[in-house]
């Protein structure tokens, strides 16, 4: 026996409502508070976000007609999404020696890693040998084919992807890599991955480049031509948006700079004989994924749309783009660092929902540049959880059809394209970076974010909100531990093939470099022979790398140094007046407000009267006190308590938790110095109080 569904009857109980009816009901719930102020927000991208989105809002959007793998590619680069192949688990591997790199690579591959993301140190990355530098930064040091073979020992490089973070040293590193593959009998056409060439991003990060820009572009062209001919699955250009994101740029700025940089390289390669249709398959995009969940989903979807529009402008259609994502560094913290796991998980979820092709999920301690097996394994396991437990590889375009995300994707794409057009009108990416206009745009965005972090409109858990004063700071000594002392290896020898290398933008230069590598040439020798170190270095204004929590961490550092020097932390005594049940939420909020600055807040005692409060204050080492209670009790106790406190400790800084309203003048006359409430700049008040307490100068 079957039962007929009672659909009609069920829907009859829930009649449709119009937007106007919903709006009216929402205003009624707000009880006179302004709808636009409380329910409508504005983003750093200058996009106005409404509280609700309807089918009508996205009915005319251009990209909605496209299926996954077609047209604008908003819905994904592949028609089947992740069904046939998931995203690359591309964890960054950073070790100095080939032996150590090989060991962590095998542990990563056995733990789910599918792309070797190998970070090279700045000596190898600039085309030098170890004996040409006193010390170097964290990353793999390669000198010759033997080092490459040790690095890749036991790794089936024709079965996985390799992402070489090789920078200026890409041609020498590629020569070693291809020579190693040939020695193993692997066809170069079976290799896949990317050599990370993006000279503009490198220059922006360091404000200078040890090589001539035209030489770098010649090397880019030579390696690309070689890949087109011999290794079609290897990408040779990686356009980075990470640099701008981690400087404080908005999502639309990051995308605009990516597209403008790509156009710059396309034009430079055209002059060197590579047509866009040949070049674009050998380009990759790398961007950061921040904490604004829906914004980041829409940003990644918009990246594919903008890329397809750019490609169409060059007459190239139906071309996908490989998007590599990494979790943001902007919002990560050194204190309470385990909260970084939560941030990274949310960011990774957004990236997968948006359909990235590969992703690095940062270990929670990556700021210290000394991640261990545990933190790397936890980060890799996030990939596995998203795939195996969340099943995100079983859904094609999970964000598709969301009214809000579809609308937001359109907004981001449009505004990013507008910024891109402005850059092109100003002369292009190189000119804009040289003149500093891009740096100025980013700084304007950064200053907005900075103020919102200081006022706690933007929450950084563990820094400006809910700090754990018992938590340990990441051991930043890892940065120095990671530096490798350079020792002369004496591996250089006479290599006849080096004399045959002619610096050029031709594929033949790479072929000659491979022959030299096979004969034992070092990275430095190949770089010299290919002309990498010739010409005038290229300098421009730096794009500084920053983090949202840095200023708060500096306050916490100062408080910790003060405690180590004096034996006790800077302390604030909370004068809780009356029964705790009346004001406990205010008291907890106030304690957290000051703990963000590194203060120890002594708020365990409730005082029945002024005498008890003053007695506790006299016994306390605190030079700052905050009166905490409910508004009604304030009217009774603040004037008398303030006078008594100042009589007992004239130099003490006295605060009241809450807004004083009409009582401010009278309470200040009684001895109150300031007030603590949601409208106060949290950072500036903590900074000022720490100065007054002698913690910082």
Secondary structure, DSSP 8 states (H G I E B T S, - for coil): ------HHHHHHTS----HHHHHHHHHHHHTTS-HHHHH-EE-TTS-EE-S---HHHHTT-GGGG--TTSTT-TT-SSTTTTSSS--EE--EE--SSHHHHHHHHHHHHHTT--EEEEEB-TTGGGT--GGG-SEE-SSB---SHHHHHHHTTT--TTTSEEEEE-GGGHHHHHHHHHHHHHHTT--GGG-EEEE---HHHHHHHHSEESS-HHHHHHHHHHHHHHHHHH-TTEE-EEEE-HHHHTTT--HHHHHHHHHHHHHHHHHHHHTTT--HHHHGGGEEEEEEE-S-HHHHHHHHHHHHHHHHHHHHHTT--S---EEEEEE-STT--SBTTTHHHHHHHHHHHHHHHHT-SEEE---TTGGGT---HHHHHHHHHHHHIIIIIS-GGGSS-TTTT-HHHHHHHHHHHHHHHHHHHHHHHTT-HHHHHHHTHHHHHHHHHHHHHHHHHHTTSS--BTTTBS--TTS-B--TTHHHHT-EE----------GGGGG---SSSHHHHHHHHHHHHTT--HHHHHHHTTTT-S--EE--------TTHHHHHHHHHHHHHHHHHSS--EEEEEEES-GGGTHHHHHHHHHHHHTTT-EEE---EESSHHHHHHHHHHS--SEEEEE--HHHHHHHHHHHHHHHHHH-TT-EEEEES--GGGHHHHHHHT--EEESTTS-HHHHHHHHHHHTTS--
